[in-house]
Amino acid sequence: MDALINQFKITKGMPFSLKDHDPGFSGDFKKDKAINLLNELRDEMDTLQEEMYALNKNSLLIIFQAMDAAGKDSAIEHTMSGLNPQGCQVYSFKQPSAEELDHDFIWRHNKALPERGRIGIHNRSHYENVLVCKVHPEYVLSEGISGIESIKDINAAFWKSRYESIRNFEKHISKNGTVILKFFLNVSKEEQKKRFLERIDQPLKNWKFSSADIDERAKWDQYMTAYEEAIKATTEEHSPWYVIPADKKWFTRIAISRIIVEAFKSMNMQLPEISESEKARLEECRKRLTDEK
């Protein structure tokens, strides 16, 4: 599995192009065995989550970014369903509110960070500000940034500075105990089309579809360029990007779960040994309970 993880992990300074990543990849894995494997990974995650919660030293921030219909919601549902909900915080970020626009672009995401011992799952994230905002630079104007008066002011230097802000933010929270995983669910344009048609043709899925999705699909190449640039500019050893094949949802879930398990293990969690006096008190409590009539 380590080789599998390394295959999807983007390494800083190494050549990277989304064209080199197959959205339909599933390796030697078989769909008919996926459920059992996913259940095993869930059980392992459940145990590791409990250890992280008990130690209260680290937190885990998991970021999901993708094009529409790539399967972010279902990936979160199926990979996290075995975890203790008391130890998880899920945020789905929509368009910023007026209050949020009165602050810097990272403010609302900083507020949503997980506490020590907990898992934070961000469905979309601060990366929207270098993805959708890069495809639609007019959105940046609504942020009221000093010196940004027109789209002409949103130049290469602006995006370079914004990437730097993201790197600094993630470096800071990493140094303070947050382990960061960033997943780009790499769906193909053909598979997105198939899923859009399913949403239109199946009444129970109509609510998932918006005509605006088609407008954004028309900008596919612009989005792919924005993703490539953002991933290259912000992947670090302490906050790596993983480009996950997303055409086969069953495989997407296995890959994500395995990476999360390895992230837990990297924390080198060891529950503290209790003292002899504490052991004696436990035995005293045991005796009192067993002696109850």
PALUMVO-867785 format. One line per 10 residues: number of its first residue (from 1); their letters; for each residue x, y, z of N, C-alpha, C. Coordinates in steps of 0.001 Angstrom, whole numbers, plus 500000, padded with zeros to 6 digits. Each point is the difference from the previous one (the first is absolute). Last residue first. Example, Ala and Ser with C-alpha at 12.3 -4.5 7.8 and 13.67 -1.06 7.14 Angstrom:
<atoms>
2 = sa = 512850/497750/507080/500820/501190/500060/499230/501090/500730  500290/494280/499930/499110/501190/500000/500900/501200/500000
</atoms>
This chain:
<atoms>
293 = kedtlrkrce = 476312/494542/546214/498930/499000/500070/498821/500470/499146  505668/500925/499842/498650/500546/500116/498955/498884/500000  504813/499519/499364/499440/499698/501321/498584/500551/500185  502647/500761/496049/499678/498564/500068/499383/499622/501332  501454/504500/499332/498918/499670/499062/499584/498536/500099  503649/501558/502578/498759/500606/500486/498813/499652/499084  504335/498617/498719/499530/499235/501165/498661/500560/500490  502201/502292/496495/499505/498712/499531/499373/499222/501156  502190/503990/501020/498697/500245/499378/499380/498703/499492  504336/499791/501678/499086/500302/501099/498586/500237/499467
283 = elrakesesi = 503443/499451/496922/499686/498726/500631/499032/500189/501160  501635/503834/497881/499120/499268/499097/499576/498667/500615  503192/502562/502260/498679/500591/500145/498984/499303/499089  504498/498735/499674/499455/499559/501285/498592/500552/500209  502419/501435/496256/499596/498605/499836/499360/499474/501281  501893/504241/500138/498752/500034/499250/499472/498591/499754  504179/500472/502073/498957/500451/500914/498644/500051/499306  503828/498946/497459/499647/498894/500893/498888/500405/500959  500099/502595/495335/500936/499752/501106/499519/498839/500860  498977/500474/494609/499533/500534/501279/500964/499591/501103
273 = eplqmnmskf = 500955/500964/494598/499935/498967/501039/499513/500631/501297  498753/501902/494947/500889/500096/501156/499800/498848/500983  499296/499694/494575/499231/500380/501176/500904/499989/501230  501433/500934/494911/500162/499001/501048/499254/500481/501227  500845/501253/494332/499201/500125/501212/500244/498825/500945  501808/502073/495495/500720/499204/501013/499306/500069/501357  498908/501961/495492/499996/500773/501241/500730/499269/501128  499127/498151/495622/501162/500894/499989/500081/500846/501269  496284/497121/499071/501174/499254/500469/501238/500892/500072  495984/501783/498199/499853/499715/501426/501267/499343/500550
263 = aeviirsiai = 499801/500583/495420/500190/501299/500667/499864/499838/501509  499075/496289/497265/501445/500248/500066/500301/501335/500685  495484/498931/499227/500581/499056/500970/501493/500249/500158  497787/502397/496646/499644/500508/501330/500584/499096/501087  500486/498615/495563/500845/501174/500250/499712/500579/501388  497275/496492/498466/501350/499517/500280/500943/501163/500318  495580/500990/498678/500025/499366/501325/501400/499539/500366  499229/501750/495648/499916/501044/501025/500127/499398/501392  499816/497004/496370/501245/500779/499974/500002/501058/501100  496053/497453/499370/501088/499168/500532/501289/500813/500087
253 = rtfwkkdapi = 496271/502025/497973/499798/499853/501446/501109/499176/500644  499888/500499/495271/500278/501296/500630/499946/499864/501516  498606/496384/497352/501443/500069/500162/500407/501304/500676  495461/499345/499032/500401/498973/500962/501513/500031/500228  497974/502812/496688/499834/500473/501372/500479/498984/501028  501532/501128/495002/499441/498812/500660/499919/500305/501491  501612/503407/497308/498987/499449/499093/499326/498757/500579  503742/502844/501869/498626/500145/500499/498932/499448/499058  505679/500174/501796/499114/499634/498890/498552/499959/500481  503679/503148/502370/499345/498701/500134/499119/499702/498785
243 = vywpsheett = 504325/503108/501947/499091/500008/498855/499400/498598/499900  502291/502996/504181/499833/498680/499394/498987/500127/498874  503482/503488/503164/498843/499748/499138/500029/498558/499525  502352/502145/504712/500068/499480/498633/498642/499945/499301  502632/502165/504209/498619/500184/499522/499904/499534/498546  504083/499747/502480/499097/500046/501145/498538/500195/499588  503450/499893/496727/500095/498733/500722/499029/499975/501178  498541/502959/495911/501161/499998/500882/500031/498667/500741  497260/503018/495783/500271/498682/500575/501315/500067/500778  497991/503705/497422/499667/499867/501426/500219/498602/500571
233 = akiaeeyatm = 500643/501651/495286/500454/501120/500832/499842/499750/501494  498491/496851/496606/501466/500161/499920/500508/501054/500970  495341/499427/499646/500615/498810/500592/501522/500128/499992  497484/503369/497857/499815/500043/501450/500690/498825/500685  499991/500185/495260/500821/501086/500553/499896/500046/501519  497282/496904/497668/501421/499667/499846/500877/501049/500668  495368/500861/499799/500335/498928/500951/501485/499642/499924  498340/503115/496896/499993/500576/501346/500367/498949/501047  499467/498591/495545/501209/500817/500134/500094/500585/501402  496124/497685/498949/501118/499057/500087/501326/500755/500150
223 = yqdwkaredi = 496072/502529/499269/500051/499425/501349/501175/499038/500152  499189/501836/495784/500455/501053/500907/500108/499472/501430  498179/497166/496716/501444/500166/499806/500567/501077/500920  495237/499293/500043/500769/498848/500498/501507/500218/499902  495689/502675/499134/501312/500570/500348/500951/498911/500515  495479/499083/498863/500524/500615/498781/501382/500608/500230  497489/498258/503620/500589/498919/499204/500628/500554/498715  497456/502841/502794/501356/499777/500520/500705/498903/499215  495542/500895/498912/500791/501191/499690/501443/499824/500474  496880/496717/501127/500353/499907/498576/500848/501197/499589
213 = dassfkwnkl = 498202/499892/504344/501041/498979/499867/500473/499868/498561  496309/502748/501250/501297/500675/500124/501150/499005/499869  495458/498596/500189/500407/500407/498652/501338/500718/500018  498870/496310/503666/499697/501408/499750/500457/500341/498590  498967/495326/503518/500438/500639/498751/499553/501455/499932  498957/496698/503489/501456/500134/499959/500487/500829/498815  495398/498752/500771/500394/501052/500933/501511/500241/499983  497883/496418/497505/499860/501319/499379/500517/501117/500890  499613/495061/500717/501300/500668/499970/499920/501410/499422  496253/496978/500338/500522/500074/501361/501359/500701/500072
203 = pqdirelfrk = 497824/499152/495727/499322/501027/500814/500567/500154/501410  502625/498449/495532/499424/499335/501166/499391/501047/500929  502184/501305/495926/499056/498944/499621/499312/499334/501188  503416/503444/500480/498879/500567/499248/498917/498944/499774  504014/498740/502092/499312/500947/500884/498782/500619/499313  502850/497186/497516/499277/499213/501005/499203/500912/500928  502861/502005/496898/498819/499456/499321/499175/499145/500956  504110/501691/501558/499045/501096/499810/498710/499474/499366  503564/497014/500419/499363/500249/501291/499009/501152/499931  502574/498963/496127/499144/498854/500344/499236/500260/501300
193 = kqeeksvnlf = 503272/503140/498723/498843/500061/499102/499005/498897/500336  504113/499923/502206/499153/501082/500506/498734/500124/499158  503272/497003/498561/499261/499471/501150/499108/501077/500607  502822/501284/496471/499016/499036/499504/499154/499457/501148  503667/502807/500926/498905/500785/499433/498880/499085/499501  503066/498262/504035/500163/500343/498586/498792/500800/499518  502100/499941/505134/498990/499388/499146/500240/500421/498552  502596/500104/504877/500291/500215/498592/499007/499237/499123  500602/502228/505104/499335/498861/499375/499974/500229/498497  503278/501780/504060/499332/500442/498785/499415/498759/499348
183 = fklivtgnks = 501732/501147/505283/499606/499086/498935/499364/500760/498843  503337/500610/504666/499236/500733/498990/499738/499062/498820  501553/500142/505642/499891/499199/498784/499120/500753/499012  502910/500928/505008/499188/500464/498869/500066/499006/498840  500697/500657/505744/500462/499220/498849/499042/500290/498849  501253/502915/504605/498974/499553/499059/500653/499269/498829  502342/502202/503825/499449/498671/500250/498914/499515/499063  502859/504160/500054/499231/499959/501243/499179/498723/500146  502656/501014/496146/500938/500123/501121/499295/499916/501351  497356/500073/496081/500755/498750/500076/500965/500015/501181
173 = ihkefnrise = 497593/503868/498932/499151/499039/500704/500681/498633/500105  502355/503460/497706/499725/500395/501375/499184/498930/500728  500825/499526/495360/501224/499780/500771/499762/500283/501473  496564/500998/496993/500113/498560/500222/501269/499646/500768  499309/504534/498830/498899/499544/500853/500156/498525/500335  502950/501860/496863/500305/500473/501353/498943/499541/501004  499304/499091/495404/501137/499210/500521/500319/500403/501440  496724/502505/497766/499524/498641/500271/501118/499154/500592  501098/504307/498534/499140/500088/501185/499498/498613/500404  502386/500371/495970/500899/500150/501156/499196/500071/501304
163 = yrskwfaani = 497666/499987/495943/500577/498671/500256/500899/500054/501232  498359/504075/498542/498915/499200/500594/500473/498569/500269  502898/502987/497762/499838/500403/501393/498943/499156/500698  500597/499402/495404/501195/499533/500696/499908/500316/501496  496687/501700/497167/499815/498569/500242/501207/499408/500725  500239/504567/498769/498898/499798/500944/499841/498525/500338  503047/501258/496652/500530/500298/501336/498930/499793/501069  498796/499625/495436/500803/498852/500437/500549/500210/501405  495769/502974/499161/501033/499524/499078/500774/498818/500583  495831/503538/500625/500111/498601/500446/500963/499301/499043
153 = dkiseigsig = 498603/504503/499337/500884/499958/501180/500240/498574/500490  496986/501030/496409/501383/500215/499557/500990/499932/501155  495263/499888/500671/500569/498688/499645/501448/500147/499544  498403/503809/503261/499435/499425/498773/500679/498666/499722  500946/502431/503967/498860/500807/499574/499328/499457/498748  503615/499022/504170/499388/499192/498940/498706/500694/499581  502633/501752/503546/500874/499964/498829/499465/499167/498859  498169/498855/504777/500655/501268/499694/500947/499842/498812  495627/496916/500679/501425/500037/500352/500599/501335/499571  495277/497787/499898/500338/501342/500473/501456/500150/500419
143 = eslvyephvk = 497118/496239/498100/500708/499874/501272/500442/501357/500549  497858/499125/495677/499037/500096/501091/500662/499907/501377  502440/499429/495895/499657/501408/500208/499033/500183/501172  501304/495693/498326/500987/500583/500915/499632/501448/500327  497615/497468/496749/499580/499700/501373/500941/500645/501018  500838/500127/495292/499067/501039/500434/499520/499758/501437  502776/496911/497483/500701/501013/500802/499090/501126/500483  499494/494916/498337/499088/501145/500049/500644/501105/500844  502483/496188/499278/499199/499885/498782/499032/501179/499882  502528/499732/503839/500951/500199/498906/499286/499890/498653
133 = cvlvneyhsr = 497650/499207/504003/500305/501433/499886/501010/500274/498888  498823/495529/501085/498862/500668/499365/500272/501488/499829  503755/498028/501903/499444/499117/498975/498844/500705/499294  502431/501600/503852/500992/499960/498915/499546/499038/498896  497312/500747/503836/500474/501365/499730/501145/500055/498999  498070/495954/501771/499052/500603/499066/500476/501385/499564  502210/497466/503428/500509/499874/498627/499017/500525/498950  499189/499593/504780/500642/501257/499621/500560/499953/498582  496316/496414/500546/500884/500569/501017/500517/501357/499566  496638/495069/499140/500481/501275/499461/500697/500733/501140
123 = nhigirgrep = 498268/496753/502319/499484/499762/498658/500070/501334/499256  502530/497991/504519/499569/501197/499283/499640/499631/498557  500797/497760/505227/499817/499654/498588/499431/501222/499293  502739/498515/504880/499247/501018/499274/499951/499630/498528  500908/497429/505073/500171/499986/498549/499129/501099/499408  502384/499470/505227/498850/499870/499107/500411/500002/498523  502860/500690/503984/499296/498751/500236/498866/499736/499027  501364/504996/500728/500893/498870/500230/499172/498761/500343  497334/503407/497110/500710/500071/501269/500951/498810/500110  498485/502090/495150/499664/499050/501064/500813/500243/501265
113 = laknhrwifd = 498513/503941/496406/501023/498977/500217/499619/499065/501143  497697/504062/498081/499434/498655/499890/501021/498892/500235  501010/504755/499934/498994/499812/501040/499483/498557/500040  502913/501336/496536/500741/499917/501260/499039/499742/501164  498186/500896/495845/500551/498639/500024/500818/499771/501265  498158/504254/499036/498912/499063/500316/500488/498560/500066  503206/503480/498887/499376/500173/501318/498954/498937/500330  502722/500918/495857/500250/498791/500801/499221/500028/501319  500000/503654/496761/499358/498827/499415/500198/498721/500814  499726/504943/502348/500859/499380/498989/499431/498648/499586
103 = hdleeaspqk = 496363/503392/501690/501257/499486/500543/500857/499455/498861  495550/501615/499379/500629/501113/500725/501305/499586/500672  497142/496923/497715/500664/500850/499017/500656/501222/500639  497363/497069/502629/501238/499333/499597/500782/500831/498986  495724/501502/501379/500944/500060/501118/501349/499409/499601  496481/499657/496941/500465/501391/500091/501017/500149/501127  499796/495115/498060/498981/500959/500442/500592/501409/500015  501628/495776/496690/500206/500719/501265/498888/500997/500289  499273/495352/497247/500448/501365/499733/500137/500764/501315  500320/495100/501100/499254/500591/498895/500577/501387/499711
93 = fsyvqcgqpn = 501684/495177/502703/500098/501440/499797/499272/500428/498726  499799/495962/503796/499854/500155/498553/499934/501496/499717  501851/496635/504284/499568/501313/499515/499930/499963/498472  500393/496570/504726/499914/500096/498543/499463/501375/499620  502436/497092/504314/499329/501249/499669/500027/500138/498480  500790/495926/504215/500106/500514/498630/499222/501303/499845  500168/496936/503882/501375/500408/499753/500219/500574/498621  495822/498252/501605/500377/501001/500994/501415/500523/499778  498065/496400/497390/499620/501349/499555/500355/501092/501004  502520/495286/498991/499157/500561/501055/499633/501433/499616
83 = lgsmtheias = 501081/496402/496077/500648/500780/501049/498988/500504/501028  499247/497494/495751/500319/499161/501145/500604/500753/501171  498782/502000/495711/498790/499504/500664/500305/499138/501223  502905/502378/496533/499928/500470/501383/498863/499374/500803  500918/499111/495292/501281/499805/500683/499919/500359/501474  496173/500482/497088/500411/498601/500065/501330/499780/500725  498088/504482/499394/499014/499113/500641/500562/498589/500201  502551/503195/497584/499952/500334/501427/499078/499031/500736  500130/499608/495377/501294/499587/500557/500037/500275/501496  496291/501493/497553/499944/498554/500223/501319/499475/500557
73 = dkgaadmaqf = 499730/504603/498911/499048/499668/501058/499989/498507/500293  502698/501600/496386/500501/500432/501314/499076/499547/501123  500039/499302/494871/499729/499038/501065/500520/500387/501367  499733/502190/495374/501169/499132/500160/499827/499002/501144  497054/503748/498257/499663/498594/499737/501196/499061/500106  501357/505046/499427/498658/499528/500331/499834/498545/499561  504970/501326/501031/498979/500534/499120/498649/499451/500438  503733/500388/503779/499700/499261/498770/499060/500807/499123  502613/499339/505334/499754/500921/498883/499749/499169/498749  500587/499473/505776/499540/499421/498741/499720/501121/498997
63 = iillsnknla = 502927/499044/504955/499419/500933/499032/499625/499257/498723  501208/499177/505575/499872/499340/498700/499235/500929/499066  502846/499947/505014/499208/500809/499075/500018/499337/498628  501014/498684/505505/500142/499601/498600/499055/500839/499154  502861/500330/505092/498711/499992/499311/500276/499627/498548  502761/499191/505087/499899/500378/498596/498550/500150/499586  501003/499000/504534/501222/500706/499595/499893/500561/498581  497094/496959/503119/499709/501442/499926/501245/500837/499684  498861/495029/501048/501273/500697/500213/499836/501514/499978  496248/497179/499089/500450/499785/501379/501278/500783/500303
53 = ymeeqltdme = 498242/500000/495585/499094/500724/500904/500482/499903/501446  502237/497505/496713/500285/501421/499825/499156/500830/500953  499180/495386/499907/501309/500280/500591/500340/501483/499896  496104/498471/497887/499827/499961/501457/501315/500319/500711  500032/499550/495322/499334/501232/500396/499842/500062/501517  501682/496060/498123/500999/501065/499984/499395/501341/500394  497139/496243/499550/500937/499793/501111/501002/501135/500097  497037/500041/496362/499249/500187/501237/500914/499863/501216  501666/499031/495668/499875/501440/500243/499302/500284/501317  500253/495551/498567/501326/500477/500385/499970/501494/500308
43 = drlenllnia = 496110/498026/498334/500262/499498/501355/501346/500508/500515  498869/500966/495541/499167/500767/500931/500268/499579/501445  502027/497550/496545/500644/501303/500167/499213/500889/500961  498164/495844/498826/501221/499785/500786/500699/501331/500282  496272/500063/497140/499591/499754/501383/501211/499779/500910  500727/500397/495383/499625/501297/500569/499570/499843/501456  500927/496109/497555/501226/500751/500240/499692/501345/500650  496382/497326/498642/500705/499383/501133/501259/500775/500356  497601/501397/496179/499226/500243/501223/500714/499432/501215  501784/499315/495569/500199/501351/500524/499290/500222/501332
33 = kdkkfdgsfg = 500206/496180/496773/500678/499872/501285/500136/501344/500717  498024/499507/495645/499257/499067/500841/500654/499785/501369  502014/502772/496569/498828/500621/500598/499285/499061/500958  505337/499852/499075/498768/499518/499388/498792/500560/500751  505683/501237/499077/498863/499852/500901/498748/499588/499219  504609/501136/498465/499618/498590/500065/498792/499763/500899  500538/504844/497851/501057/499043/500286/499527/498565/499943  497692/504294/499026/499602/499225/501178/501010/498902/500314  498857/504916/496688/500923/499009/500571/499375/499275/501189  498332/503744/497020/499370/498685/500059/500855/498919/500626
23 = pdhdklsfpm = 501358/504651/499191/498825/500034/500885/499333/498636/500175  505285/501259/498932/498836/499356/499382/498811/500012/500961  504573/503165/499258/499244/499283/501030/498686/499509/499405  503223/502839/497739/500738/498779/500337/499283/499141/501032  498449/504313/498549/499892/499074/498866/500717/498681/500259  500210/503769/502985/498811/499172/500183/499827/499001/498867  504783/501822/501651/498958/500366/499052/498813/499076/500224  505361/501312/502050/498618/499609/500273/499085/500526/498911  505618/499261/501951/499085/500326/498897/498592/499485/500306  503018/501242/504190/500003/498979/498952/499026/500388/498893
13 = gktikfqnil = 500601/502557/504089/501174/500108/499139/500074/498983/498891  497028/498807/504207/500457/501347/499679/501261/499957/499135  496298/496077/499992/501215/500393/500714/500470/501368/499529  495229/496876/500278/500737/500963/499182/501163/500530/500834  496995/495189/500092/500529/501141/500740/500834/500887/499085  498033/495733/498747/499036/501091/499961/500516/501263/500674  502576/495978/499856/499605/500233/498616/499073/501205/499878  501381/498277/504215/501029/500835/499377/499659/500331/498555  497201/497006/502342/499901/501341/500558/500983/500938/499328  500232/495467/498865/498761/500589/499503/499872/501447/500463
3 = adm = 503503/497418/501649/500262/500368/498611/498772/500671/499389  499590/498225/504304/500844/501196/500015/500289/500487/498592  497620/495910/500825/499181/501211/500000/500853/501261/500000
</atoms>
